[in-house]
């Protein structure tokens, strides 16, 4: 009872002193710097990055009449340009140019995607050999059909949004200030980055069915070959470079010495150490512990109130990074739970359709929890990763995963309906290969490191990026995103095995 009463003592005062912009809440000019943007704008930006992917998946095979793009070097690089335009650059436009008219961009893109969908489904309805709806929904999806392609899409578009924002934020005439990281409380597009990467790590672990921990048969030295020591090395390296070059950075993000790499590395270490046979129980215990630490012991006020933290020792100097670790571990557990939930999906089309609906409902459930937490524990704060922040991120990230499952489901449905363009070969995604999304999803760390290096180089060369015009800013950012995506794809091209063109399947002789 004492532990429950301690944080509740702060509730009434916090509710009097703090406000937050939820979905549909109005904004004032004075709120932009500190409070970020309305929450619904973060969701719209994600949708704007996803809709071109839908257009590519349904429109490209239909326009090419089933012809593959992995049969020659020319087709390989032509497909790269298409993917660059439809997968990478929309992420940049979603956080820059389109932010001036988000609703118009959303409505126009949605209308165009629906128009293309209508044409494709009309083609399906006029197919005399089209299977019945029951046959489509009961068709089996085998492992060779890549049922987890949605996760590849999720990782690649997440990284594209993050990489676009880390340089775009330095060009204020192109990037809106309301999307910058919040200083205390509120929602922002750039507040999603670390949470999204840790969440996707949890989902990936869940999809591998890592529910029970079994004794490892690997040598003890295998830990040295895992990403964890690499992340620690990158963290120390980044801190050293910033100190040597006197590169300006904000200490209110993670602290004086802490950075993004340390956070991910320590979350990985915690996941390796703490038993996780029941991740839901772990999540509940971590959430309760975090509320007590942040509110009961006043750590949140110590970190966020001006003048409270003097940064006079190694712990207070990095208070933001250390205090937010508990919250990011909780985000990892939420991702793990979602991944395990998805991994239970049966290998039929209708099962994936049901799972997509379940994920939407879960996202709405997290939003309801967020509203309740907002009333009890105050608005979301990225700097300490409080419970409201965690639930707000869970809402947006689970919704994004649901959208990606929906994108994959569309391709599966069209393939199951025996449409010619989606029936050329045994793999429903063969017409979309080589896929830049697969490259960026599988090389996320390299993609991110290249983007960071280019960000530093651009800032060193240009100097005062704040004075660059909007037009020149967009040219620089477009070149930056193109090069960041090109380099990982060059490694894929070097070892790519081109396929022989397959004859198109005759629609009259196709078998359901």
LINVEN-V327034 format. One record per helix or strand of 3 or more residues. SS is the DSSP state (H for helix, E for strand). FROM is the first residue (numbers start at 1). LEN is the number of residues. Records with the same first field share a line. If there is no record, write none. Layout:
BEGIN
SS->FROM-LEN, FROM-LEN
END
This chain:
BEGIN
H->2-7, 11-7, 29-7, 39-26, 73-22, 97-29, 133-5, 143-3, 149-20, 177-3, 189-3, 193-15, 220-6, 227-19, 260-14, 279-18, 299-6, 314-4, 319-5, 325-19, 349-29, 387-30, 420-3, 430-3, 436-7, 444-19, 465-3, 470-25
END
